[in-house]
Amino acid sequence: EISECLVGSEMCIRDSFNTIHIGQSVDGTYAVAIDWCTGTAGGGSHPSVWDEPVRDYKEAIRQGIRLLEQQYNKAERWSVSDRSNYNPKVIRSLKGKLLEIKRKYTQPRQLSLF
């Protein structure tokens, strides 16, 4: 289940363990961070004033997706030697969910006037 939520000034796109955090600063720029879990291993951070600011909300979403893609690709490589922390079945499922998010938030949509 993928959901969206707004907590204070921070937008989250999440499933039960994996989250893209998008925080908006007073000047209108965004900071992006992720939380991830691929079995029993996981990690993450939260948006920080020290992060490189992102000017556009859609670009912030794309950046969060890229960060999770990078993490899942690393986890997939690590799963060859450590299946207890990096569960290949979980990683495949997460990559599928991330593809759904990518389609929902970054691909053009056809609009109809009628």
C-alpha positions in Angstrom: 0.0 0.0 0.0 1.5 3.3 -1.1 0.2 6.5 0.6 0.8 10.2 0.8 0.7 12.3 3.9 1.5 15.8 5.0 3.1 16.2 8.4 3.7 19.8 9.3 5.7 21.2 6.3 6.9 17.8 5.2 5.3 15.7 2.5 5.8 12.0 2.7 5.3 9.3 0.0 5.5 6.0 1.7 4.6 2.3 1.9 4.9 0.6 5.3 8.7 0.8 5.6 10.0 3.0 2.8 9.5 6.7 2.7 10.4 9.7 0.6 10.5 12.8 2.9 10.1 16.1 1.1 10.5 19.2 3.4 9.8 22.7 2.2 11.7 25.6 3.6 10.5 29.2 4.1 12.1 30.3 0.9 10.1 27.7 -1.1 12.9 25.3 -1.8 12.7 21.6 -0.9 15.0 19.1 0.9 14.7 15.4 0.2 15.6 12.3 2.3 14.6 8.7 2.4 13.9 5.9 4.8 14.3 2.3 3.5 14.2 -1.3 4.7 15.0 -4.3 2.5 14.6 -7.2 5.0 16.2 -6.6 8.4 18.6 -4.0 7.1 17.5 -0.4 6.7 18.5 3.2 7.1 17.6 6.7 6.3 17.6 10.3 7.2 15.3 13.3 7.3 15.3 16.6 5.3 18.0 19.0 6.6 18.9 22.6 6.1 22.3 21.2 5.1 20.9 19.3 2.1 21.3 20.8 -1.4 18.1 22.8 -2.0 15.7 21.6 -4.7 13.8 24.3 -6.5 10.9 22.3 -7.9 8.5 20.0 -6.1 8.4 17.5 -9.0 12.2 17.5 -9.1 12.2 16.8 -5.4 10.0 13.7 -6.0 12.3 12.6 -8.8 15.3 13.0 -6.5 13.6 10.9 -3.8 12.8 8.2 -6.3 16.5 8.2 -7.6 17.7 7.9 -4.0 15.5 4.8 -3.3 16.4 3.3 -6.7 20.1 3.6 -5.8 19.6 2.1 -2.4 17.6 -0.8 -3.8 20.2 -1.5 -6.4 22.9 -1.6 -3.8 20.8 -3.9 -1.6 20.2 -6.2 -4.6 24.0 -6.5 -5.1 24.5 -7.1 -1.4 21.8 -9.8 -1.3 24.1 -12.2 -3.1 26.1 -12.6 0.0 23.7 -11.5 2.8 20.1 -12.7 2.2 19.0 -12.2 5.8 19.6 -8.5 5.7 18.9 -8.0 2.0 15.9 -10.2 1.1 15.8 -10.5 -2.7 12.0 -11.1 -2.6 11.4 -7.9 -0.6 13.8 -6.0 -2.9 11.9 -7.1 -6.0 8.6 -6.1 -4.4 10.0 -2.7 -3.4 11.3 -2.0 -6.9 7.9 -2.8 -8.3 6.2 -0.4 -5.8 8.8 2.3 -6.7 8.0 1.8 -10.3 4.3 2.5 -9.5 5.3 5.7 -7.6 7.5 6.7 -10.6 4.6 6.3 -13.0 2.2 8.1 -10.7 4.3 11.1 -10.0 6.7 11.7 -12.9 5.0 10.5 -16.2 2.9 12.8 -18.3 -0.9 12.3 -18.0 -3.4 12.6 -20.8 -6.1 15.1 -20.1 -9.6 15.1 -21.6 -11.7 18.2 -22.0 -14.9 16.1 -22.0 
